[in-house]
Amino acid sequence: MGIPHVLENLNPVILAIPVFFILMGAEVVYDYFKQRKLYRLNDAVANISCGIVEQITGLFAKIFTVAAYHFIFVNFALFELETTWYWILLTFIGVDFFYYWAHRMSHQVNLLWLGHVVHHQSEDYNLSVALRQSTFQKMFTFYFYFPLAFLGFKTEWFVLMGAFNLLYQFWIHTEVIKNMPRWFEYIFNTPSHHRVHHGRDPKYIDKNHAGTLMIWDRMFGTFQQEEETPTYGITTPLRTWNPVKANVQPFVNLWNEMKHIPRLGDKFRLAWMPPGWYPSYLGGYRPPKPVDKTTYRKFDIEISPALNVYLFIQYLTVLVLVAVFLFNAAQMSTGLRIAAAVCAVLSVMLLGMVFEDRKKALTAEGVRFSVSLLVGVLFYTEGILPFAVLPAVVIFSLGSLLVLQRTAFHEVVEAE
């Protein structure tokens, strides 16, 4: 049985997008005046790009993930629960409990780590990191919530409470808030607790897996108090701003590790063991190395201020178009939805490439504008956009390429 029609439009996360950007804007202004260097444009863009890819692919993934939950609920639920405030509250607690275990296992099983590692790749810690979500995470963890379906917790409750659980976690991705009141810190997840979770320092790794309620970590032995400021990111930094590569590279890394293990059984064991595990004949478990904070440098690529401005304007344009797409996707035909999704993912991927390689900037942007024009034509034929938009897209694209040619390309020529 498919997803109920009402659930196709049930996404508080998309509705909260304007609030996300208002709060990020406030944090950027705070950072500007305090000079704490919490934000870097390239890293923040990469974070948001990963979130865009996750939300777009989520439009299609929920056909499988939410539908699987709904199938269990309709066919195998043991109880028929009434729609009352206490059952809905218990749904929230249940979702949070199973989120803890899904999240914890995503750190302790290599295969599940592939679906979560993207969220930890940023070496900064600010509100944009909250939006850095993995494309594959739901596909790796959706079954953790099946006990709720067996017990009769309705699908719409599960979807809503899961969204609210995710929304709660937005505000805890900040260094602006040092600590909350002691009672709040004891019960709930807070910026201090979650900074620990994002630390790559050995004592911080695999700690504080809570979504909303910190009591789960205290109960099951994974709580760690924040002490010194964490070093953020993963033990092997990603070194790219490309959101597609960010999602694919962990799979490549695991495959490369498997190739160096001679025994077939140990190749499969690697997939189900914790990160760092190796067979004893290859040296056994390799613990994460302490971070030398005196020599540690974040991954960065310097580009000219003019190119930064160009990319910022282009990215704002893409953000507006993606937001329009996400808010209207439910009313689009499947073919149009797929075309728009491909265009959006390709756009953020190519912008990431421009941040990394100025020599390929013109080619990447030319491809992006060409694809955008094709999708614009498709939107026009479907009656969604007026014809006047198409000349506007052409003019904007050609103007952008001329500006880019005078920034990125000339800079490379002069450098050579």
C-alpha positions as CSV (number, residue, x, y, z in Angstrom):
1,M,0.0,0.0,0.0
2,G,1.4,3.4,-1.0
3,I,1.7,6.6,1.0
4,P,-1.5,8.3,2.0
5,H,-2.1,11.4,-0.2
6,V,-2.0,13.7,2.8
7,L,1.6,12.7,3.6
8,E,2.9,13.8,0.2
9,N,2.5,17.4,1.3
10,L,3.5,16.8,5.0
11,N,7.0,18.2,5.4
12,P,7.5,20.8,8.1
13,V,11.2,20.8,7.3
14,I,10.5,22.4,3.9
15,L,8.1,24.9,5.5
16,A,10.8,25.9,7.9
17,I,13.4,26.7,5.2
18,P,12.8,30.5,5.4
19,V,13.3,30.3,9.2
20,F,16.6,28.4,8.7
21,F,18.0,31.1,6.5
22,I,16.9,34.0,8.7
23,L,18.6,32.3,11.7
24,M,21.7,31.6,9.6
25,G,21.7,35.3,8.5
26,A,21.6,36.4,12.1
27,E,24.5,34.1,13.0
28,V,26.5,35.5,10.1
29,V,25.8,39.1,11.3
30,Y,26.9,38.1,14.8
31,D,30.0,36.5,13.4
32,Y,30.8,39.6,11.4
33,F,30.8,41.9,14.4
34,K,32.4,39.4,16.8
35,Q,35.0,38.3,14.2
36,R,34.9,34.7,15.4
37,K,35.3,33.3,11.9
38,L,32.5,30.8,12.3
39,Y,31.6,30.9,8.6
40,R,33.5,30.3,5.4
41,L,31.5,30.8,2.2
42,N,32.8,27.7,0.4
43,D,32.1,25.4,3.4
44,A,28.7,26.9,4.1
45,V,27.7,26.6,0.4
46,A,28.8,22.9,0.5
47,N,26.8,22.3,3.6
48,I,23.6,23.8,2.2
49,S,24.2,22.0,-1.2
50,C,24.3,18.6,0.6
51,G,21.0,19.6,2.3
52,I,19.5,20.5,-1.1
53,V,20.5,17.2,-2.6
54,E,19.1,15.3,0.5
55,Q,15.7,17.2,0.3
56,I,15.4,16.7,-3.4
57,T,16.3,13.0,-3.4
58,G,14.0,12.7,-0.3
59,L,11.0,13.5,-2.5
60,F,11.6,10.2,-4.2
61,A,13.1,8.2,-1.3
62,K,10.1,8.6,0.9
63,I,8.1,6.6,-1.6
64,F,10.1,3.7,-0.3
65,T,11.0,4.6,3.3
66,V,7.7,6.1,4.5
67,A,5.7,3.6,2.4
68,A,7.6,0.7,4.1
69,Y,6.5,2.1,7.5
70,H,2.9,2.5,6.3
71,F,2.9,-1.0,5.0
72,I,3.8,-2.4,8.4
73,F,1.3,-0.1,10.1
74,V,-1.6,-1.1,7.9
75,N,-1.0,-4.8,7.7
76,F,0.7,-5.7,11.0
77,A,-0.2,-3.1,13.7
78,L,-1.0,-4.9,17.0
79,F,-3.1,-2.1,18.4
80,E,-5.4,0.7,17.1
81,L,-4.4,3.8,19.0
82,E,-6.7,6.8,19.3
83,T,-5.7,10.2,18.1
84,T,-5.0,11.8,21.5
85,W,-2.3,14.2,22.7
86,Y,-0.7,11.6,25.0
87,W,-0.3,9.0,22.2
88,I,1.1,11.7,19.9
89,L,3.5,12.8,22.7
90,L,4.5,9.1,23.1
91,T,5.1,9.0,19.4
92,F,7.6,11.8,19.7
93,I,9.4,10.0,22.6
94,G,9.4,6.8,20.6
95,V,10.8,8.4,17.5
96,D,13.5,10.1,19.6
97,F,14.4,6.7,21.3
98,F,14.7,4.9,18.0
99,Y,16.5,7.8,16.4
100,Y,19.1,7.5,19.2
101,W,19.7,3.8,18.2
102,A,19.7,4.5,14.5
103,H,22.1,7.3,15.0
104,R,24.4,5.3,17.4
105,M,24.5,2.4,15.0
106,S,25.3,4.7,12.1
107,H,28.5,5.6,14.0
108,Q,29.4,2.0,15.0
109,V,28.8,0.1,11.8
110,N,30.8,0.9,8.7
111,L,28.0,0.2,6.3
112,L,25.6,2.5,8.2
113,W,28.3,5.1,8.6
114,L,28.2,5.5,4.8
115,G,24.7,6.9,5.2
116,H,25.6,9.4,7.9
117,V,29.2,10.5,7.4
118,V,28.2,13.4,5.2
119,H,26.7,15.2,8.1
120,H,30.1,15.2,9.9
121,Q,32.3,16.2,7.0
122,S,32.3,19.9,7.6
123,E,35.3,21.3,9.5
124,D,33.3,24.3,10.7
125,Y,30.4,24.3,13.2
126,N,27.6,26.7,12.5
127,L,23.9,26.5,11.6
128,S,24.6,25.7,8.0
129,V,26.1,22.4,9.2
130,A,22.6,21.4,10.4
131,L,21.5,21.4,6.8
132,R,24.4,19.1,5.7
133,Q,22.4,15.9,5.5
134,S,23.2,12.6,3.7
135,T,21.3,11.6,0.7
136,F,21.4,7.9,1.7
137,Q,20.8,8.1,5.5
138,K,17.1,7.4,5.5
139,M,17.7,4.4,3.2
140,F,20.1,2.9,5.7
141,T,18.0,3.5,8.9
142,F,14.3,3.6,8.1
143,Y,13.7,0.1,9.5
144,F,14.8,1.1,13.0
145,Y,11.3,2.7,13.4
146,F,9.3,-0.3,12.5
147,P,8.5,-1.2,16.2
148,L,6.4,2.0,16.3
149,A,4.4,0.8,13.3
150,F,3.9,-2.7,14.8
151,L,2.6,-1.0,18.0
152,G,0.1,1.0,16.0
153,F,1.6,4.5,15.9
154,K,0.0,6.1,12.8
155,T,2.1,6.9,9.8
156,E,1.2,10.6,9.8
157,W,2.3,10.8,13.5
158,F,5.6,9.1,12.7
159,V,6.3,11.5,9.8
160,L,5.4,14.6,11.7
161,M,7.3,13.7,14.9
162,G,10.3,12.6,12.9
163,A,10.3,16.1,11.2
164,F,10.0,17.9,14.5
165,N,12.8,15.8,15.9
166,L,14.9,16.9,13.0
167,L,13.8,20.6,13.3
168,Y,14.8,20.6,17.0
169,Q,18.4,19.7,16.0
170,F,18.8,22.7,13.8
171,W,19.5,25.2,16.6
172,I,22.1,23.0,18.4
173,H,24.6,23.4,15.5
174,T,26.1,26.6,16.8
175,E,29.0,27.9,18.8
176,V,27.2,31.1,19.6
177,I,25.3,29.5,22.6
178,K,27.8,28.3,25.2
179,N,25.5,26.5,27.7
180,M,21.9,26.3,28.6
181,P,20.5,26.1,32.2
182,R,21.8,23.0,34.1
183,W,18.4,21.3,34.2
184,F,18.0,21.8,30.5
185,E,21.4,20.5,29.7
186,Y,20.6,17.3,31.8
187,I,17.4,16.5,29.9
188,F,17.8,17.9,26.4
189,N,20.3,17.9,23.6
190,T,22.1,21.3,23.5
191,P,24.7,23.1,21.4
192,S,27.4,22.1,24.0
193,H,26.4,18.4,23.8
194,H,26.2,18.4,20.1
195,R,29.5,20.1,19.6
196,V,31.0,17.1,21.3
197,H,29.2,14.8,18.9
198,H,30.8,16.6,15.9
199,G,34.3,16.5,17.4
200,R,37.0,14.3,15.8
201,D,39.1,14.3,19.0
202,P,39.4,10.6,20.2
203,K,37.5,11.2,23.5
204,Y,34.6,12.9,21.6
205,I,34.1,10.3,18.9
206,D,30.9,8.2,19.1
207,K,29.5,10.3,21.9
208,N,26.2,12.2,22.4
209,H,24.0,10.5,19.8
210,A,20.8,12.1,21.1
211,G,18.2,13.8,18.8
212,T,16.2,15.8,21.3
213,L,16.5,14.0,24.7
214,M,20.0,13.6,26.2
215,I,18.7,11.1,28.7
216,W,19.3,8.3,26.2
217,D,23.0,8.9,26.1
218,R,23.1,9.1,29.9
219,M,21.2,5.9,30.2
220,F,23.2,3.9,27.7
221,G,26.7,5.1,28.4
222,T,27.5,7.3,25.5
223,F,27.4,10.7,27.2
224,Q,30.4,13.0,27.1
225,Q,30.6,16.5,28.7
226,E,32.2,19.2,26.5
227,E,35.6,20.1,27.9
228,E,38.1,21.6,25.5
229,T,36.8,23.1,22.2
230,P,36.4,20.2,19.7
231,T,38.2,19.9,16.4
232,Y,35.3,19.4,13.9
233,G,35.0,17.0,11.0
234,I,36.0,13.5,10.3
235,T,39.3,11.7,10.9
236,T,40.1,11.7,7.1
237,P,38.9,15.1,5.8
238,L,36.9,15.1,2.6
239,R,38.7,17.9,0.7
240,T,36.0,18.8,-1.8
241,W,33.1,21.3,-2.0
242,N,31.2,19.0,-4.4
243,P,28.0,17.7,-2.7
244,V,27.6,14.7,-5.0
245,K,31.2,13.6,-4.4
246,A,30.6,14.2,-0.6
247,N,27.9,11.5,-0.8
248,V,29.7,9.1,-3.1
249,Q,33.3,9.3,-1.8
250,P,32.6,7.3,1.5
251,F,31.4,4.3,-0.6
252,V,34.6,4.6,-2.8
253,N,36.7,4.7,0.4
254,L,35.1,1.6,1.9
255,W,35.4,-0.3,-1.4
256,N,39.1,0.6,-1.6
257,E,39.6,-0.7,2.0
258,M,37.9,-3.9,1.0
259,K,40.2,-4.4,-1.9
260,H,43.2,-4.5,0.5
261,I,41.7,-7.3,2.6
262,P,42.5,-10.7,1.0
263,R,39.9,-12.9,2.6
264,L,36.3,-12.7,1.3
265,G,34.8,-13.3,4.8
266,D,36.8,-10.4,6.2
267,K,35.7,-8.1,3.4
268,F,32.1,-8.6,4.5
269,R,33.0,-8.3,8.2
270,L,34.5,-4.9,7.4
271,A,31.2,-3.7,6.3
272,W,29.5,-4.6,9.6
273,M,32.3,-3.7,12.0
274,P,33.0,-0.3,13.5
275,P,35.1,2.3,11.5
276,G,38.8,1.6,12.2
277,W,38.4,-2.2,12.3
278,Y,40.8,-4.4,10.4
279,P,41.6,-8.1,10.6
280,S,44.2,-9.1,13.2
281,Y,46.6,-10.1,10.4
282,L,46.5,-6.6,9.0
283,G,47.2,-5.0,12.4
284,G,43.8,-5.1,14.0
285,Y,41.8,-2.1,15.1
286,R,43.3,1.3,14.2
287,P,42.1,3.9,16.7
288,P,41.7,7.5,15.6
289,K,44.8,9.6,16.1
290,P,44.8,12.7,18.4
291,V,44.5,16.0,16.6
292,D,47.6,18.2,16.8
293,K,45.8,21.6,17.2
294,T,49.0,23.5,16.6
295,T,49.5,22.2,13.1
296,Y,46.0,21.4,12.1
297,R,44.7,23.3,9.1
298,K,41.2,23.2,7.6
299,F,40.7,22.3,3.9
300,D,40.4,25.5,2.0
301,I,40.9,26.9,-1.6
302,E,41.5,30.6,-2.0
303,I,39.6,32.4,-4.8
304,S,39.4,36.0,-5.7
305,P,36.9,38.3,-3.9
306,A,35.2,39.0,-7.3
307,L,34.7,35.2,-7.9
308,N,33.4,34.8,-4.4
309,V,30.8,37.6,-5.1
310,Y,29.9,35.9,-8.4
311,L,29.4,32.5,-6.7
312,F,27.4,34.0,-3.9
313,I,24.9,35.7,-6.3
314,Q,24.6,32.6,-8.4
315,Y,24.0,30.4,-5.4
316,L,21.3,32.7,-4.0
317,T,19.6,32.4,-7.4
318,V,19.8,28.6,-7.2
319,L,18.5,28.6,-3.7
320,V,15.4,30.6,-4.7
321,L,14.7,28.3,-7.6
322,V,15.2,25.1,-5.5
323,A,12.9,26.5,-2.8
324,V,10.2,27.2,-5.4
325,F,10.7,23.6,-6.7
326,L,10.4,22.0,-3.2
327,F,7.3,24.0,-2.3
328,N,5.6,23.0,-5.6
329,A,7.0,19.5,-6.3
330,A,3.8,17.8,-5.1
331,Q,1.8,19.5,-7.9
332,M,4.3,18.5,-10.7
333,S,4.1,15.5,-13.0
334,T,6.7,12.8,-12.3
335,G,8.7,13.6,-15.4
336,L,8.9,17.3,-14.6
337,R,9.8,16.6,-11.0
338,I,12.7,14.3,-12.1
339,A,13.9,16.9,-14.7
340,A,13.9,19.7,-12.1
341,A,15.6,17.5,-9.5
342,V,18.4,16.6,-11.9
343,C,18.8,20.2,-12.8
344,A,19.0,21.3,-9.1
345,V,21.5,18.6,-8.1
346,L,23.6,19.3,-11.2
347,S,23.5,23.0,-10.4
348,V,24.9,22.7,-6.8
349,M,27.4,20.1,-8.0
350,L,28.8,22.4,-10.7
351,L,28.9,25.4,-8.4
352,G,31.0,23.3,-6.0
353,M,33.3,22.5,-8.9
354,V,33.7,26.3,-9.6
355,F,34.8,26.8,-6.0
356,E,37.5,24.2,-6.5
357,D,38.9,24.7,-10.0
358,R,38.8,28.1,-11.8
359,K,40.1,26.6,-15.0
360,K,36.9,24.5,-15.4
361,A,34.6,27.3,-14.2
362,L,33.4,28.4,-17.6
363,T,32.8,24.9,-18.8
364,A,30.9,24.0,-15.6
365,E,28.8,27.1,-15.7
366,G,28.1,26.7,-19.4
367,V,26.7,23.2,-18.7
368,R,24.7,24.5,-15.8
369,F,23.0,27.3,-17.7
370,S,22.3,25.0,-20.7
371,V,20.6,22.4,-18.5
372,S,18.6,25.2,-16.7
373,L,17.4,26.5,-20.1
374,L,16.2,23.0,-21.1
375,V,14.3,22.6,-17.9
376,G,12.9,26.0,-18.3
377,V,11.5,25.0,-21.8
378,L,10.0,21.9,-20.2
379,F,8.4,24.0,-17.5
380,Y,7.0,26.3,-20.2
381,T,5.5,23.3,-22.2
382,E,3.9,22.1,-19.0
383,G,2.3,25.5,-18.5
384,I,4.1,26.2,-15.3
385,L,6.2,29.2,-16.5
386,P,5.3,31.9,-19.0
387,F,7.3,32.2,-22.2
388,A,8.9,35.5,-21.1
389,V,11.0,33.6,-18.5
390,L,13.0,31.8,-21.2
391,P,14.5,34.9,-22.8
392,A,15.3,36.1,-19.2
393,V,17.1,32.8,-18.5
394,V,19.2,33.2,-21.7
395,I,20.1,36.9,-20.9
396,F,20.9,36.0,-17.3
397,S,23.1,33.0,-18.4
398,L,25.0,34.9,-21.0
399,G,25.6,37.9,-18.7
400,S,26.8,35.5,-16.0
401,L,29.2,33.8,-18.3
402,L,30.6,37.2,-19.4
403,V,31.1,38.2,-15.8
404,L,32.7,34.9,-14.9
405,Q,35.0,35.2,-17.9
406,R,36.3,38.5,-16.5
407,T,36.8,37.1,-13.0
408,A,37.9,33.5,-12.8
409,F,39.4,33.1,-16.3
410,H,41.4,36.3,-16.4
411,E,42.8,35.5,-12.9
412,V,44.0,32.1,-14.1
413,V,45.7,33.6,-17.2
414,E,47.5,36.3,-15.2
415,A,48.7,33.7,-12.7
416,E,50.2,31.6,-15.4
